[in-house]
Every structure is written in structure tokens, then in C-alpha cells.
């Protein structure tokens, strides 16, 4: 781990063990070797930037927005907190929104009165009654 002069934190993956490939949840986490994470940056604003072996990036924002890049094609896929998926093509200079939003299922925990939301892409958001929020990203970050 390295703390940058601007306060950002850089973590580099030293070695992946075979146990990293085990599935421990219902959310599929199958990734090819090129899609494996090599490092991650955590900015002072709370944005987590995962750098993948193939040169692409995945950005997790504190509000639940997730952006995935395809640097080879110049395409950025962004899913906002409401489940709207937007594709930006930087080479052809166009932006389009998917017609359907990702479904968000919401339940209330009867013991704690916390609201639990699960988005179709695997984002888990728990809102507690004291206004604190816990976000668990699709990769369990």
C-alpha cells in the first residue's frame, strides 16, 4: 500500500492464491485472466478505481454508481444509483441509455428497520435508521 501526496491510496496485488477463485456467494464472479485486478486506487473522495490486467478500469463511486471501461474500443458503461445504464463511445462520440433500468429489489429488516436494496448487477446497499449507509459492490469491495 502506498499513500500518494494528494492523499489517494494505491494498493497493488502481489500474488493471487488459488483460493481466490472459489465461489462463496450467489453472485457470479467468473473473470478471465485478463480481467483480473492488478491494483486499485482509493481517492480522497471515496472513489475506488480498479486497474485490470487488460488495461481496463472499474470505478466504484460512494453513491453506488459503477463505471466499467473498455479502453481498446473506447467505450465506458456507467450504471447510476437508480439502475440507468449509459454507454459512452469516445471514438464515435455518442451516448446512449439502455431502454430498461436494472431492477432494484428493496426489503426492510424488521429487527433493525434498515432498508436493504439489491440491484441486478450485484450492488448491495443497506440504509440504517441513523442515516448511515453500507455499500457492498459486486466484487464484495
Secondary structure by P-SEA (a helix, b strand, c coil): cccccccbbbbbbcccccccccccccccccccccccccbbbbcccbbbbbbccccbbbbbcccbbbbbbccccbbbbbbcccbbbbbbbcccbbbbbbccccbbbbbbcccccbbbbbcccbbbbbbccccbbbbbccccc
